[in-house]
Amino acid sequence: MKNNALKGFVIVIALILALAAFGAPGAQPKDKAPAPTADLQGAEGPCPSAEEVDASAALEKLKAGNLRWQSTMEERKWGEQRAETARCGQHPFAVVVACMDSRVPPELVFDRELGDIFVIRVAGPVLNMDAQASLEYALVKLHVKLVLVLGHTDCGAVKGAVDRVKGTYLAELLRKVEPAITNVSAEFNHGRRITSENPKNLDRVSLANAKHVHSEILKLPTLARPGVQVKWGLYYLGSGKVAFDPKDVEP
């Protein structure tokens, strides 16, 4: 009996040693911890200090980003940026008021990182109470110094406004584009209301509308802050170029 018990004990010890040497099926070696995923990278370390960016420097950042968009954009570590901005917050240096057109994403058009710019998007674009409140948050609460109102070529909202498209809610929005239509009609069509048959005149309305929204923002007393600049621009769908403060549509 004692010999049988001793043999059993020796067998158990041998099995334990074998498992320790080769590892149990499915066991994870302790010295090979899984590498952190991209979503967790950058989750440690101190938060970067907020950069003070004046209006002129902010405009140069947008211009440089748009040039990259037209050629070669910067490579981004989105997982690290998600983790960092979730932990450290946002520090946008500009506000872009843009149309909702799916072909005009300002974050890409200006090749920006997460947390770089505020974007307010509504068809046209037009200025309404919600857009004004969003601007107030950016300029008054977070002290952003630059606002860019961005129109674009081949704008469906502009064509709808020129054609006086009807709708339950749409008509009220499109009426906000009328001052730009009146301006373009007076300057380029001898005072007669333009039609949607001339694409260049429609693009001129987009430009005139951006300038009009720019002037409307300047009239808002609560948004008048020291150092704040408001610019307008026109985005060309075909080339990806943004023209800043242009006087007319390019040929």
Number of C-alpha atoms within 10 A of each C-alpha: 6 7 8 9 10 10 11 12 11 11 12 11 10 12 11 10 12 12 11 10 9 9 12 11 7 6 8 11 9 7 6 7 8 8 8 9 9 15 15 15 17 19 19 11 7 10 13 8 8 12 9 12 18 17 19 13 14 22 21 11 17 24 19 13 20 24 17 17 19 15 9 10 16 12 7 12 13 14 15 18 20 20 18 24 16 13 14 15 12 16 20 23 27 27 24 22 27 26 27 17 18 6 11 20 15 23 19 15 22 23 24 19 16 17 17 15 24 22 20 20 20 17 18 30 29 25 22 11 8 10 16 16 12 15 24 18 14 22 21 15 9 14 21 28 26 25 27 23 28 30 34 30 21 18 21 17 23 28 21 18 24 22 13 14 13 12 10 6 8 15 14 12 19 24 16 19 26 17 14 23 24 18 18 25 19 14 10 13 14 10 12 12 14 20 15 14 9 9 14 16 19 27 25 26 32 33 28 27 28 30 24 21 26 23 14 12 19 15 11 11 8 13 18 15 13 8 12 18 20 18 19 25 24 27 24 18 14 8 9 20 19 23 21 17 16 14 12 13 18 11 4
